[in-house]
């Protein structure tokens, strides 16, 4: 009997989420400068123009990456709203940022340096403010505290991520200024300072 020809394998369907995940893998492997639509498409086995079905431009691709990085933080799912103390919520939030920077050091700065008004970032920040308010802070204190801790975490962790490969060559004692143990000590210091100046000091919130 004549052999039956096998039907060609169905081409996998690409989604915006899968595209962002592939872009993160590319960045972690080859660096942010290597992220181009052509290179990403080639790695996935698609024509470059096919990617524009899912993202409008490279900037939109960056938004998709940032959205996925926020999702990977896993914030907001640990406790029902209103059950956490604000200090513990800040500590958990900064810990999640640290863990993301460790897991994805080259991609992390896309989230850390993303403008507040971009589509993925604004809802994330508003949700964080809402959790801080539910944890006992008034709106003004919640916004100020978020601004301060975000500035600390973003600045420290971007510098750490960019310098981690050269830290071993730095002079003894200097490299420790950028290590993650110092970041964790900074978290404790910032929480204590915020508690003393913005919460107990009179801006607003339950002590």
Secondary structure by P-SEA (a helix, b strand, c coil): cccccccccccccccaaaaaaaaaaaaaacccccccaaaaaaaacccccccccccccaaaaaaaaaaaaaaacccccccccccccaaaaaaaaaaaaaaaaaacccaaaaaaaccccccccaaaaaaaaaaaaaacccaaaaaaaaaaaaaaaaaaaaaaaacccccccccccccccccaaaaaaaaaaaaaaaaaccccccccccc
